[in-house]
Every structure is written in C-alpha cells, then in structure tokens.
C-alpha cells in the first residue's frame, strides 16, 4: 500500500471490531446483581396487607409501558444458603422478592414490615431464581374481620420464575 490513509482506516476498523467483540464478551460473562427482600411465606403471602396489590400494580405498569418484568417471587430460594445470618432469623418456608432494580427493592422494604434485605450476584437468571419447589396453602381464618377480602390462594403464581412448579406444604 502506498497510502497510509488506507492502512490507518483499516487498522482503525479492525481495532473497533476487536473492541466491540471484547465488550460483548465482557458483558456476556459478567455476573448480574440481584436485590431481594425475604420473609416467612405465611407473613409475606398471606398476612402482609399491601404486598399483593403492590406487585399487581407494578406488573400492570410494566405491561402498559411494554417493559420486561424484572421482579419475581422465589419460594424457598437456593441463594439463601449464602446468607446464614439471614436464614437463622427466618421461619420456613421462606419467600423472596427478587429484582434487578435495587432502588425499587429499597422502596418495597420501606413499604413492608418484618422483611430482611440483601443482594447477591449470579451468572444467569436461572441461577439467580433457583428454588426448592413447594406449594403454599394457608388456612382460611374462621372469622375474617378486615374491611377488604382475604387474599385468594396462589395469587402469587404470576410472579414465580418461569418454569417454577409448586407442591403442597
């Protein structure tokens, strides 16, 4: 080549391509951070008055804005094994609200009572949401005195990770 401009442009294109490939590899192999709240399943799914409403409202908002859901309920999450200080304070079975949105989890912590908050990293969504499948059936109280109707059984199903199965506890 007799012109340095051609070689320089070719080298620049090749370097940009190499940079793009390295960036893609880095993004593909980086662990993603997940934030969670966790509590006893009976409390979180059967007793906490506002929880169901807040989750359905967020799901509606995501649908209206064509946003991908970034939060899930994980029954008996496997990641809890990494948090012995949390598990020793927790009645079982446990349920975690998991999200990639840290500020929203902090907001939910402020709205809910008696939940524990933490974060962790995982290589994939499947790893992040891995659980020990159990179904949760709660006894209906003999006399319900609240001014609102009692939660329906398994209202939480739309928030379970894809492919989650449940069985009776």
Phi, psi and omega in degrees: 000134181262352183243125179290337181297318181296313181296318181297316179295320179295316179297318180297317178298317180295320178295320178296318178298315179298317178299315179299318179296314180297320178296318178298315180298316180298315180295324183287333184257352180288142175286148179257145181269136178237141180245147182211156167243143180221146178201173174300138184300318181299315179296307188294320187259341186242334187247329183289111191298322189263349190299309181302312181300318181295319180292316179294324178295318179294319178298319177298315179301315180298320178296315179298326183263008182052042179261146177284135180300131180237025179214147184212157169259129181241115179275128183049063182295138180288333181295344179298338177302336180279355186233071182299329179292334176277313186297329180288345179259005192244127171285149181249154359289155181250157175228136177244139168266116186245139178209158172272358183256096182300313180300324179292320178297319177298318176301314180295325177300320179290332181277331184261161181245146174059043174240154178253145185238141178196180177217163179203169178244149178214153180284334183212163177297321179300316178294318183297327186252014180300141184215168171260109187295125172214150176258149183244117176241122182252142179293138174281136178293148179298320180230118180258119187250353181292153182284357180243158181289152178293144177306142174283148178298139177062030175300339186279352184309317180296346184257358178287152177301151178305134178084002179291137175243152179233155175221160189293139174257000000 
